Amino acid sequence: MTENRIFNFNAGPSALPLTVLKEIQDSFLNFKGSGMSITEISHRSALFDEVINDTVARTRRLLNIDDKYHVLFIQGGASLQFAMIPMNFLAEGATADYVNTGTWSTKAIKEAKLLNKTVNVVASSEDKNFSYIPQNIKFSKDAAYVHITSNNTIKGTQWHEFPDTGGVPIVSDMSSDIFSRPLQMDRFGMIYAGAQKNMGPAGVCMVILRDDMLKRSEEFLQSETKSLPNMLRYNTYSSQNSMYNTPNCFGIYTIQLVLKWLEEEVGGLEKMEARNLEKGNMLYDFIDGSNFYRATAEKKSRSLMNVTFRLPSEEMEKEFISQATKNGMGGLKGHRSVGGCRASIYNATTVEAVEALIKFMKSFAMGK
Ligand SMILES: Cc1ncc(COP(=O)(O)O)c(C=O)c1O
């Protein structure tokens, strides 16, 4: 391992590409000859304009979208989006469909209900402890949007094919799998993701919003007697290049470098997907072939980002995590709400890290 760094399997914040961290380090004291760091320059400067505009351009190139989609940077994490979505898109009398596939979808549903909005939970995998992605869902024809969570970070499940919603725009929380694979973007009215897994540090959420959705929210907000505060409206961000107030400059700069890495080193999202498949298949194949470890998600729904598994007993899981730490592998503890083990193998996790993990898992099992 390089420079005393460990193999990082954290669920988020999580591993970032080493080249990105080094570039930040190298440019930190004197950003582009300014004599200041990125955290000291003005967000109204030409230097920062270049950062944010390049980040948006790279997002568009990677996802193959044009300016019909607005790329916004909003603070408050993905969790604020749980509230902003119904606030901006659900006029009085309008309804939305939600699919409940775990903790984060449950939170999104709760926030919408808290705002007294009408939401239909059209499908849920709660009956089997959220271990699968529901299929053959009947969506409402007149819903304003269908909300899904594309990757369920805690339960280790992922949508591998997006549902046919009969033309109703999909709004997806992609916090834990954005930029992990190519997307057919015309299916989505909006996608959003907290940066701290596949993009950068915590403190900034990327929102990609289709123009018709933005227009819809503007019309709805104009017709409402009670207006929303500026910071909670999407058009505040879209009309001012995400700089109505001071954005998270450092976070956006890191995202820029991660996207540069994705374009220039990895070679785009098809290549990223191939690498993610290689890592995921390697780990799941090993787990399936062992009679010691057990994967918790149903095969067809397994996540390529968060591999959740159990050992024969909780004591062994504790020992496994502690020995892994001693062997230079961090972040393998399952989410506190579910226990067990979880290896998060996001974009920046290398094949070498997964191979090292499998080697360790083999030797741990042999010793039992
Ligand atoms: C799928 C998903 N959605 C939402 C969140 C919450 O994100 P934030 O902490 O940025 O609000 C997380 C955090 O782990 C997540 O994994």
The ligand as a Tripos MOL2 file, in Angstrom:
@<TRIPOS>MOLECULE
LIG
   16    16     1     0     0
SMALL
NO_CHARGES

@<TRIPOS>ATOM
      1 C1        -28.4670    6.5600   -0.5920 C.3       1 LIG1
      2 C2        -28.2510    7.6650    0.3870 C.ar      1 LIG1
      3 N1        -29.1050    8.7030    0.4160 N.ar      1 LIG1
      4 C3        -28.9530    9.7160    1.2700 C.ar      1 LIG1
      5 C4        -27.9240    9.7370    2.1920 C.ar      1 LIG1
      6 C5        -27.7910   10.8870    3.1270 C.3       1 LIG1
      7 O1        -26.8610   11.7600    2.6090 O.3       1 LIG1
      8 P1        -26.4000   13.0830    3.3480 P.3       1 LIG1
      9 O2        -25.6310   12.6680    4.5350 O.co2     1 LIG1
     10 O3        -25.5690   13.7640    2.2820 O.co2     1 LIG1
     11 O4        -27.6060   13.8650    3.6940 O.co2     1 LIG1
     12 C6        -27.0030    8.6930    2.1950 C.ar      1 LIG1
     13 C7        -25.8850    8.7020    3.1560 C.2       1 LIG1
     14 O5        -25.1750    7.7800    3.3870 O.2       1 LIG1
     15 C8        -27.1790    7.6300    1.2840 C.ar      1 LIG1
     16 O6        -26.3300    6.5900    1.2710 O.3       1 LIG1
@<TRIPOS>BOND
     1     1     2 1
     2     2     3 ar
     3     2    15 ar
     4     3     4 ar
     5     4     5 ar
     6     5     6 1
     7     5    12 ar
     8     6     7 1
     9     7     8 1
    10     8     9 2
    11     8    10 1
    12     8    11 1
    13    12    13 1
    14    12    15 ar
    15    13    14 2
    16    15    16 1
@<TRIPOS>SUBSTRUCTURE
     1 LIG1         1 GROUP 0 **** ****
